[in-house]
């Protein structure tokens, strides 16, 4: 993807975006990085940094494909048994990568809409994963899992026009707080199975990310031509925070595996 981005930014020019409606962000100069209208990537660092979302998205999709192929095995944990949710998470990472890169490359109105919708897509995916684990006593059939995944997709699509009615300063914190609350509840339910480190790092990183984003918007310690851009760091930290939230649920042993651990250890020794 780095090579693809470099080629696009070298071969094409900023005139590709000339006929598209400019975003409010561009008109108000929301971010520190210089808006180079002659380049295909109007904001290069803010565009390239979105590759981190693509990386995590591909990683999760590959991991989930392995879960799907082994879904009948007893050692799988609860999230492994619902691969569609993980595919939704991985797909949301990739969608956000494309949407946010499109926005910072073009600084257009439609790009900004895709960027925010990708952010909400990632948030909704995490909320679904959290709810699925908090209500762990609820057994779900394959049909129910398909309906839940379909409902999440409908909600993501619905937020594309509805997000114009509710500002992101309200909607995004709502999603984040919901994820935090549900994560705390699930940790209380399964303290021995969950990684407190993953949860704490996820929360800490998104708080730091918001602070750095705010400083970038306020143009504090701002150098428009620097390789360091606060909004790029926001992309990196927000992506890592989201991945750690996913990891909190994904990288844990199943109950069956925990119960069979002594047996497996003894068997290994006898062999």
Secondary structure, DSSP 8 states (H G I E B T S, - for coil): -HHHHHHHHHH-BGGGGTTS-B-HHHHTT-SSS---TTBSSSSHHHHHTTHHHHHHHHHHHHHHHHHHHTTT-TT--TTTT-HHHHHHHHHHHHHHHHHHHHHHHH-BHHHHHHHHHHHHHHHHHHHHHHHHHHTTTS---HHHHHHHHHHHHHHHHHHHHHTTTS-HHHHHHHHHHHHHHHHHHHHHH-TTTS-HHHHHHHHHHHHHHHHHHHHHHTTTT--TTSS--HHHHHHHHHHHHHHHHHHHHHSS--HHHHHHHHHHHHHHHH-
